[in-house]
């Protein structure tokens, strides 16, 4: 990205898309669903192998 930072017509910002209340609520819901799945003897919904 060295070329982008040198442009005068661009603003670079950190990724903050997950900082919304809705996204945080979905993350909590997903975590709870994964815990429930494991307690029921199932694999977590978004298991990465």
PyMOL commands that set and color helices and strands:
alter all, ss='L'
color gray80, all
select helices_A, chain A and resi 2-5+17-19+21-39
alter helices_A, ss='H'
color red, helices_A
deselect
rebuild
show_as cartoon
